């Protein structure tokens, strides 16, 4: 704080020193060589400058403290500074900036809520025609209609991803942690993806006991669904099973979803959770959006679950979900 004050007052100090030096030189050159009077003049100039600097430092101490120390919280904006004009002006400026900042946040919050509301309404509107199409074709076994059913499944999964991505922005208002039966969640996801399993000739092998974990059931279903969907998609034509089992670990209960598919190249493994990253496999499977695993990580972070991917190219991938607070 003192250093900041001295840097601010340096031009004034420099001018006063130069002024004293010039006065002394003029007196000396003019023949006035009374040393005691010269030293007395020098003392007076230095004394008055020092008194002024001390006065300025004392009166502007709060001002320089505010400038030297960063604001730790917004409430500091409303702390009263000393009554000096410069300090008062700074206080008014900070309060005005704080008011504008709050107004900007409120406007952004309104826009975000409007965006989430629009996405929710749009997704539900799109689901209605999809449901109608599924009802129309569900009693037919024609190959073309089966292809339409597969495409509607893809559309439905895409809409679900959009919906959950929008809800993630207001996650704190849309989750409720409670004991969730892990086996029930896995069986629900398998049932929802039964056509995907059959189409790709990949079948689940489940080994999960009747235990519960602390989580939000709706969001956990979304996470497990994304992982199992990827496991099936990248196992098509290569592996015939997806293994879903549990392990008890010192950190808690682990849910492991393992496939024998194409695996992930080592140079892509560190980036699989990055938004929109599709990697080498994404160039082969054109339907990849690069958002599934990114959303999985974000949801797990918010729920307090740990998610890790272990993969060997050409041998398969294991996704490990760890629930730190499990109930037996």
C-alpha positions as CSV (number, residue, x, y, z in Angstrom):
1,X,0.0,0.0,0.0
2,X,2.8,2.4,0.9
3,X,4.6,1.5,-2.3
4,X,1.5,2.3,-4.3
5,X,1.2,5.7,-2.5
6,X,4.8,6.6,-3.2
7,X,4.5,5.6,-6.9
8,X,1.4,7.8,-7.2
9,X,3.1,10.8,-5.5
10,X,6.4,10.3,-7.2
11,X,5.9,13.1,-9.8
12,X,5.1,15.6,-7.0
13,X,8.1,14.5,-5.0
14,X,10.3,14.8,-8.1
15,X,9.1,18.3,-8.9
16,X,9.6,19.5,-5.4
17,X,13.1,18.2,-5.2
18,X,14.0,19.7,-8.6
19,X,12.4,23.0,-7.4
20,X,14.5,23.1,-4.2
21,X,17.7,22.2,-6.2
22,X,17.0,25.0,-8.7
23,X,16.3,27.5,-6.0
24,X,19.6,26.6,-4.2
25,X,21.6,26.8,-7.4
26,X,20.1,30.2,-8.2
27,X,20.9,31.5,-4.7
28,X,24.4,30.2,-4.9
29,X,25.1,31.6,-8.3
30,X,23.7,35.0,-7.4
31,X,26.3,35.3,-4.6
32,X,24.1,34.5,-1.7
33,X,26.3,31.9,0.0
34,X,25.0,32.0,3.6
35,X,25.1,28.3,4.2
36,X,22.9,28.3,7.3
37,X,20.1,30.1,5.5
38,X,20.5,27.8,2.5
39,X,20.2,24.7,4.7
40,X,17.3,26.3,6.5
41,X,15.5,26.8,3.2
42,X,16.3,23.2,2.2
43,X,14.9,22.0,5.6
44,X,11.7,24.0,5.2
45,X,11.0,22.7,1.7
46,X,11.6,19.1,2.8
47,X,9.6,19.6,6.0
48,X,6.5,21.0,4.2
49,X,6.7,18.3,1.5
50,X,6.9,15.6,4.2
51,X,4.0,17.0,6.1
52,X,1.9,17.2,3.0
53,X,2.7,13.6,2.0
54,X,1.9,12.3,5.5
55,X,-1.4,14.2,5.4
56,X,-2.3,12.8,2.0
57,X,-1.4,9.2,3.1
58,X,-3.5,9.4,6.3
59,X,-6.5,10.9,4.5
60,X,-6.3,8.5,1.5
61,X,-5.2,5.4,3.4
62,X,-8.5,3.6,2.9
63,X,-8.4,4.5,-0.8
64,X,-4.9,3.1,-1.4
65,X,-5.8,0.0,0.7
66,X,-8.7,-0.6,-1.7
67,X,-6.5,-0.2,-4.7
68,X,-3.7,-2.4,-3.4
69,X,-5.9,-5.3,-2.2
70,X,-8.2,-7.2,-4.5
71,X,-11.9,-7.4,-3.6
72,X,-12.6,-10.7,-1.9
73,X,-16.4,-10.5,-2.1
74,X,-18.9,-8.2,-3.6
75,X,-20.1,-6.8,-0.2
76,X,-16.8,-4.9,0.0
77,X,-18.1,-2.6,-2.7
78,X,-20.5,-1.1,-0.2
79,X,-17.9,-0.5,2.5
80,X,-17.5,3.2,3.2
81,X,-14.2,4.8,2.3
82,X,-12.9,8.0,3.9
83,X,-14.5,11.3,3.0
84,X,-11.8,12.4,0.6
85,X,-13.2,13.4,-2.8
86,X,-11.1,10.8,-4.7
87,X,-12.2,8.0,-2.3
88,X,-15.8,9.1,-2.5
89,X,-15.6,9.1,-6.3
90,X,-14.1,5.6,-6.3
91,X,-16.8,4.3,-4.0
92,X,-19.5,5.7,-6.3
93,X,-17.8,4.1,-9.3
94,X,-17.6,0.7,-7.7
95,X,-21.2,0.8,-6.7
96,X,-22.3,1.8,-10.2
97,X,-20.2,-1.1,-11.6
98,X,-21.7,-3.5,-9.1
99,X,-25.2,-2.4,-10.1
100,X,-24.5,-2.9,-13.8
101,X,-23.0,-6.3,-13.0
102,X,-26.1,-7.4,-11.2
103,X,-28.3,-6.2,-14.0
104,X,-26.2,-8.1,-16.5
105,X,-26.5,-11.3,-14.5
106,X,-30.2,-10.9,-14.1
107,X,-30.6,-10.4,-17.9
108,X,-28.4,-13.4,-18.6
109,X,-30.4,-15.5,-16.1
110,X,-33.7,-14.5,-17.8
111,X,-32.3,-15.5,-21.2
112,X,-31.0,-18.8,-19.9
113,X,-34.3,-19.7,-18.3
114,X,-36.1,-18.8,-21.6
115,X,-33.7,-20.9,-23.5
116,X,-34.2,-23.9,-21.2
117,X,-37.9,-23.5,-21.3
118,X,-37.9,-23.3,-25.1
119,X,-35.7,-26.5,-25.4
120,X,-38.0,-28.4,-23.0
121,X,-41.1,-27.4,-25.0
122,X,-39.5,-28.1,-28.3
123,X,-38.3,-31.6,-27.3
124,X,-41.7,-32.5,-26.0
125,X,-43.3,-31.2,-29.2
126,X,-40.9,-33.3,-31.3
127,X,-41.6,-36.4,-29.1
128,X,-45.3,-36.3,-30.0
129,X,-44.9,-37.1,-33.7
130,X,-42.2,-39.7,-32.9
131,X,-44.6,-41.4,-30.6
132,X,-47.3,-41.4,-33.3
133,X,-44.9,-42.8,-35.9
134,X,-43.9,-45.6,-33.5
135,X,-47.6,-46.5,-32.8
136,X,-48.3,-46.7,-36.5
137,X,-45.4,-49.0,-37.3
138,X,-45.2,-51.1,-34.2
139,X,-47.5,-53.9,-35.5
140,X,-45.6,-54.3,-38.8
141,X,-42.5,-56.4,-39.6
142,X,-41.7,-54.9,-43.0
143,X,-38.0,-54.2,-43.5
144,X,-38.6,-50.6,-44.5
145,X,-40.8,-50.0,-41.5
146,X,-38.1,-51.6,-39.2
147,X,-35.6,-49.1,-40.7
148,X,-38.0,-46.3,-39.9
149,X,-38.3,-47.6,-36.3
150,X,-34.5,-47.6,-36.0
151,X,-34.3,-44.0,-37.2
152,X,-37.0,-42.9,-34.8
153,X,-35.0,-44.5,-32.0
154,X,-32.0,-42.4,-33.0
155,X,-34.2,-39.3,-33.1
156,X,-35.6,-40.0,-29.7
157,X,-32.1,-40.6,-28.2
158,X,-30.9,-37.3,-29.8
159,X,-33.9,-35.4,-28.3
160,X,-33.2,-36.9,-24.9
161,X,-29.6,-35.7,-25.1
162,X,-30.7,-32.2,-26.0
163,X,-33.2,-32.2,-23.2
164,X,-30.7,-33.3,-20.6
165,X,-28.0,-30.9,-21.9
166,X,-30.5,-28.1,-21.4
167,X,-31.5,-29.3,-17.9
168,X,-27.9,-29.5,-16.9
169,X,-27.7,-25.7,-16.9
170,X,-30.3,-25.7,-14.1
171,X,-29.1,-28.9,-12.5
172,X,-29.5,-27.6,-8.9
173,X,-33.2,-27.2,-9.4
174,X,-33.7,-30.6,-11.1
175,X,-32.1,-33.3,-9.0
176,X,-32.9,-35.2,-5.8
177,X,-30.4,-37.5,-4.2
178,X,-31.8,-40.6,-2.5
179,X,-31.1,-44.4,-2.3
180,X,-31.4,-45.8,-5.8
181,X,-31.5,-49.6,-6.6
182,X,-28.6,-50.0,-9.0
183,X,-30.0,-53.2,-10.5
184,X,-33.3,-51.5,-11.3
185,X,-31.5,-48.7,-13.1
186,X,-29.4,-51.1,-15.2
187,X,-32.5,-53.2,-16.1
188,X,-34.4,-50.1,-17.1
189,X,-31.7,-49.0,-19.5
190,X,-31.3,-52.5,-21.0
191,X,-35.1,-52.6,-21.6
192,X,-35.1,-49.2,-23.3
193,X,-32.3,-50.3,-25.6
194,X,-33.5,-53.8,-26.4
195,X,-33.9,-53.0,-30.1
196,X,-30.4,-51.6,-30.2
197,X,-29.0,-54.8,-28.6
198,X,-30.8,-57.0,-31.1
199,X,-29.9,-54.9,-34.1
200,X,-26.2,-55.0,-33.3
201,X,-26.3,-58.6,-32.1
202,X,-24.8,-57.6,-28.8
203,X,-26.3,-58.9,-25.6
204,X,-25.9,-57.8,-22.0
205,X,-24.6,-59.9,-19.2
206,X,-25.5,-58.5,-15.9
207,X,-24.1,-59.4,-12.5
208,X,-25.5,-56.9,-9.9
209,X,-26.9,-57.7,-6.5
210,X,-29.8,-55.9,-4.8
211,X,-27.8,-52.9,-3.4
212,X,-28.6,-49.3,-3.4
213,X,-26.4,-46.2,-4.1
214,X,-26.9,-42.6,-3.2
215,X,-27.7,-40.8,-6.5
216,X,-30.5,-39.2,-8.5
217,X,-32.4,-41.9,-10.3
218,X,-33.3,-39.9,-13.4
219,X,-29.8,-38.6,-14.0
220,X,-28.2,-41.9,-13.2
221,X,-30.4,-43.6,-15.8
222,X,-29.2,-41.0,-18.3
223,X,-25.6,-41.6,-17.4
224,X,-25.8,-45.4,-17.6
225,X,-27.8,-45.2,-20.8
226,X,-25.1,-43.1,-22.5
227,X,-22.4,-45.6,-21.4
228,X,-24.3,-48.7,-22.5
229,X,-25.3,-47.2,-25.8
230,X,-21.7,-46.4,-26.6
231,X,-20.7,-49.9,-25.5
232,X,-23.2,-51.5,-27.9
233,X,-22.4,-49.2,-30.8
234,X,-18.7,-49.7,-30.7
235,X,-19.1,-53.5,-30.2
236,X,-21.2,-54.1,-33.2
237,X,-19.7,-56.8,-35.4
238,X,-16.8,-57.3,-33.1
239,X,-17.9,-58.3,-29.6
240,X,-21.1,-60.2,-28.8
241,X,-21.6,-59.2,-25.2
242,X,-21.6,-56.1,-22.9
243,X,-20.7,-57.0,-19.3
244,X,-22.3,-55.0,-16.5
245,X,-21.2,-55.9,-13.0
246,X,-20.4,-54.4,-9.6
247,X,-17.4,-54.3,-7.4
248,X,-16.9,-53.3,-3.8
249,X,-14.0,-51.0,-3.4
250,X,-12.5,-49.1,-0.5
251,X,-13.8,-45.9,-2.2
252,X,-17.3,-47.3,-2.4
253,X,-19.4,-49.3,-4.9
254,X,-18.2,-49.5,-8.5
255,X,-20.4,-50.1,-11.5
256,X,-18.4,-51.4,-14.4
257,X,-19.6,-51.5,-18.0
258,X,-17.2,-53.5,-20.1
259,X,-17.3,-54.3,-23.8
260,X,-15.0,-56.2,-26.2
261,X,-15.4,-53.7,-29.0
262,X,-13.0,-51.6,-31.0
263,X,-11.5,-49.8,-28.0
264,X,-10.2,-46.2,-27.9
265,X,-6.8,-45.2,-29.3
266,X,-4.4,-44.2,-26.5
267,X,-3.9,-40.7,-27.9
268,X,-7.6,-40.1,-27.8
269,X,-8.2,-41.5,-24.3
270,X,-7.3,-38.3,-22.4
271,X,-9.8,-36.3,-24.4
272,X,-12.9,-38.5,-24.5
273,X,-14.7,-36.3,-22.0
274,X,-14.0,-33.1,-23.9
275,X,-17.2,-31.5,-25.4
276,X,-17.7,-32.3,-29.1
277,X,-14.6,-34.5,-29.2
278,X,-15.2,-37.6,-31.4
279,X,-11.7,-38.8,-32.0
280,X,-10.5,-41.5,-34.3
281,X,-13.6,-43.6,-33.7
282,X,-15.9,-40.7,-34.5
283,X,-14.5,-40.6,-38.0
284,X,-15.6,-44.2,-38.5
285,X,-18.9,-43.9,-36.7
286,X,-20.4,-40.8,-38.3
287,X,-23.3,-40.6,-35.9
288,X,-21.0,-39.7,-33.0
289,X,-21.7,-36.2,-31.6
290,X,-18.9,-36.0,-29.0
291,X,-21.4,-34.8,-26.4
292,X,-22.5,-38.1,-24.7
293,X,-19.4,-38.7,-22.5
294,X,-19.0,-34.9,-21.9
295,X,-22.5,-34.9,-20.4
296,X,-21.7,-38.0,-18.4
297,X,-18.7,-36.4,-16.8
298,X,-20.6,-33.2,-16.0
299,X,-23.5,-35.1,-14.4
300,X,-21.2,-37.3,-12.4
301,X,-19.2,-34.3,-11.2
302,X,-22.5,-32.7,-10.0
303,X,-23.7,-35.9,-8.3
304,X,-20.4,-36.6,-6.7
305,X,-19.7,-39.8,-8.6
306,X,-16.3,-40.6,-10.1
307,X,-16.2,-41.8,-13.8
308,X,-13.1,-43.3,-15.3
309,X,-12.5,-44.9,-18.7
310,X,-10.0,-47.7,-19.3
311,X,-9.5,-48.9,-22.9
312,X,-7.2,-50.8,-25.1
313,X,-7.5,-50.3,-28.9
314,X,-8.7,-53.4,-30.5
315,X,-9.6,-55.2,-27.3
316,X,-12.4,-53.2,-25.7
317,X,-13.4,-50.5,-23.2
318,X,-14.3,-50.4,-19.5
319,X,-16.2,-47.5,-18.0
320,X,-16.1,-47.4,-14.2
321,X,-18.6,-45.5,-12.1
322,X,-17.8,-45.1,-8.4
323,X,-20.4,-44.3,-5.9
324,X,-18.7,-43.1,-2.8
325,X,-21.7,-43.2,-0.5
326,X,-23.5,-46.5,-1.0
327,X,-26.1,-48.1,1.1
328,X,-26.4,-51.9,1.4
